[in-house]
């Protein structure tokens, strides 16, 4: 569960102890941001939702 940023009890690890995202960047390198707890990627590469889209008037 450590690859998901969680400890053995399912609680989130401290940010400094979470693994790196590792997604491929535009420059060809790897993303060094930390994963979102419970996911395998950071918030920029599939971690958090942007929320509902409101209707524009």
C-alpha positions as CSV (number, residue, x, y, z in Angstrom):
1,X,0.0,0.0,0.0
2,X,3.0,2.2,0.2
3,X,2.9,2.8,-3.6
4,X,-0.5,4.3,-3.0
5,X,0.8,6.7,-0.4
6,X,-0.9,4.8,2.5
7,X,0.4,3.0,5.5
8,X,-0.7,-0.5,6.6
9,X,-3.8,0.8,8.4
10,X,-5.0,2.7,5.2
11,X,-4.1,6.1,6.7
12,X,-2.3,8.6,4.4
13,X,1.5,8.8,4.7
14,X,3.1,12.2,5.4
15,X,3.8,14.0,2.1
16,X,7.6,13.5,2.5
17,X,7.2,9.8,2.8
18,X,4.9,9.2,-0.3
19,X,6.4,7.9,-3.5
20,X,7.0,10.1,-6.5
21,X,4.5,10.3,-9.3
22,X,6.8,9.1,-12.1
23,X,4.5,10.2,-15.0
24,X,6.3,11.2,-18.2
25,X,6.5,15.0,-18.6
26,X,6.5,17.0,-21.8
27,X,10.3,17.4,-21.5
28,X,10.6,13.6,-21.5
29,X,11.6,13.3,-17.8
30,X,9.7,11.9,-14.8
31,X,7.4,13.9,-12.6
32,X,8.9,14.4,-9.1
33,X,5.6,15.4,-7.4
34,X,4.3,13.2,-4.6
35,X,1.3,10.9,-5.2
36,X,-2.2,11.6,-3.9
37,X,-3.1,9.2,-1.1
38,X,-5.0,6.3,-2.5
39,X,-3.8,6.9,-6.1
40,X,-0.7,6.1,-8.1
41,X,-0.2,9.6,-9.6
42,X,0.1,13.2,-8.4
43,X,-2.8,15.7,-8.5
44,X,-1.6,17.0,-11.9
45,X,-1.5,13.6,-13.5
46,X,-4.8,12.1,-12.5
47,X,-5.0,12.7,-8.7
48,X,-7.8,15.2,-7.9
49,X,-10.9,16.1,-9.9
50,X,-11.4,19.7,-11.1
51,X,-14.9,19.6,-9.8
52,X,-18.2,20.1,-11.6
53,X,-18.4,22.3,-14.6
54,X,-20.9,25.1,-14.2
55,X,-23.1,26.4,-17.0
56,X,-21.8,29.7,-18.3
57,X,-24.3,32.5,-19.0
